[in-house]
Amino acid sequence: MVGVRELRQNLSVYLARVKKGEALTVTEHGAAVAILRPLAGTSSVLDRLVAEGRATAPSRSSRDLPRPLKVNLDRPLSGILDEMRDERL
């Protein structure tokens, strides 16, 4: 929530937040009067979920993740998985 005066004085800050996908409720004298949100279709699904409070944005880039390990198997993975499933039953 942001008051009209605060929004007017720091508009660029709040617009930057909206560009990142956040929806802001604008208040006047403590009462909600408007919602400032990104235009439909301009944000990703993740951005929308973050703005709705239903998801958390990643804390780091996927480029920071380690590369997957290469594993050489002597037989197909499907066979190994079948054996593991049989052991559980």
C-alpha positions as CSV (number, residue, x, y, z in Angstrom):
1,M,0.0,0.0,0.0
2,V,1.2,3.5,-0.8
3,G,-0.4,6.8,-0.1
4,V,-1.1,9.3,-2.8
5,R,1.4,11.8,-1.5
6,E,4.2,9.2,-1.1
7,L,3.4,7.9,-4.6
8,R,3.6,11.4,-6.1
9,Q,6.9,12.2,-4.4
10,N,8.6,8.9,-5.3
11,L,6.7,7.9,-8.5
12,S,9.8,6.5,-10.3
13,V,10.6,4.2,-7.4
14,Y,7.0,2.8,-7.4
15,L,6.9,2.5,-11.2
16,A,10.1,0.4,-11.0
17,R,8.4,-1.9,-8.6
18,V,5.4,-2.2,-10.8
19,K,7.6,-2.9,-13.8
20,K,9.1,-5.9,-11.9
21,G,5.6,-7.3,-11.5
22,E,4.4,-5.9,-8.2
23,A,0.8,-4.6,-7.8
24,L,0.4,-1.6,-5.5
25,T,-2.7,-0.5,-3.7
26,V,-2.9,3.3,-3.7
27,T,-4.6,4.9,-0.7
28,E,-6.1,8.3,0.0
29,H,-6.7,9.3,3.6
30,G,-6.2,5.6,4.6
31,A,-8.8,4.2,2.1
32,A,-7.9,2.2,-0.9
33,V,-8.7,4.1,-4.1
34,A,-6.7,2.4,-6.9
35,I,-4.5,-0.5,-7.8
36,L,-1.3,0.2,-9.8
37,R,-0.3,-3.0,-11.6
38,P,1.6,-4.0,-14.7
39,L,-0.3,-4.2,-18.0
40,A,-1.7,-7.6,-18.8
41,G,0.7,-9.6,-21.0
42,T,3.8,-7.6,-20.1
43,S,4.9,-9.8,-17.2
44,S,5.8,-13.4,-16.9
45,V,3.8,-16.0,-15.0
46,L,6.4,-15.9,-12.3
47,D,6.2,-12.1,-12.1
48,R,2.4,-12.3,-11.7
49,L,2.7,-15.0,-9.0
50,V,5.2,-12.9,-7.1
51,A,3.0,-9.8,-7.3
52,E,0.1,-11.8,-5.9
53,G,2.2,-13.1,-3.1
54,R,1.8,-16.7,-4.3
55,A,5.5,-17.3,-5.2
56,T,8.9,-16.0,-4.2
57,A,11.3,-14.6,-6.8
58,P,14.6,-16.5,-7.2
59,S,17.4,-15.3,-5.0
60,R,20.0,-15.9,-7.7
61,S,20.4,-16.5,-11.4
62,S,20.3,-20.0,-12.9
63,R,23.7,-19.2,-14.3
64,D,25.0,-19.4,-10.7
65,L,24.0,-23.1,-10.4
66,P,26.6,-25.8,-10.8
67,R,26.6,-27.7,-14.1
68,P,25.0,-31.1,-14.0
69,L,27.2,-34.1,-13.5
70,K,27.7,-36.4,-16.4
71,V,27.1,-40.0,-15.4
72,N,28.0,-43.0,-17.6
73,L,25.7,-45.9,-17.0
74,D,26.4,-49.5,-18.1
75,R,22.7,-50.0,-18.8
76,P,19.6,-47.9,-19.6
77,L,18.3,-45.8,-16.7
78,S,14.7,-47.1,-17.3
79,G,16.0,-50.6,-16.2
80,I,17.6,-49.2,-13.1
81,L,14.4,-47.4,-12.2
82,D,12.3,-50.5,-12.8
83,E,14.5,-52.4,-10.3
84,M,14.2,-49.7,-7.7
85,R,10.4,-49.7,-8.0
86,D,10.3,-53.5,-7.7
87,E,12.4,-53.3,-4.5
88,R,9.8,-50.9,-2.9
89,L,6.9,-53.3,-3.6
